Amino acid sequence: MEAAAPLKDGEQVLDLPSQSDSDAQTPKEEKSLGDQIREMKNKGVGGAGDPDASSNIFVGALEEIGEVEWPTAGAALQTTGIVIAIVVGSTFVLLSVNSVLSAVSQTLFG
């Protein structure tokens, strides 16, 4: 592969070999990936095209919170119980291994 060539605003485009001579130049009406990403960013609240982007951070955060699929109380409680059980079980296993290794150490080096 060839090295990336820097663009005006610090972006880089990777020059890949083309499959045929007809594919060597892309049509002008196609947008580059960078242009498509910039366009998608500008559509959202607080995008690069929004002059009040710094004041809309809380509005954007609230919109994101509204889009989250929150678990039910029962599902959250069940998941919390599973996590606590795993932590308690891991603690028991690690304390047991520590006790055995401590007893072996005391016997050998005691």
ABEGO torsion letter per residue (X at the ends): XBBBBBBAAGBBBBBBBBABAAAABBBAABBBAAAAAAAAAAABBGBAABAAAAAAAAAAAAAAAAABBBBBAAAAAAAAAAAAAAAAAAAAAAAAAAAAAAAAAAAAAX
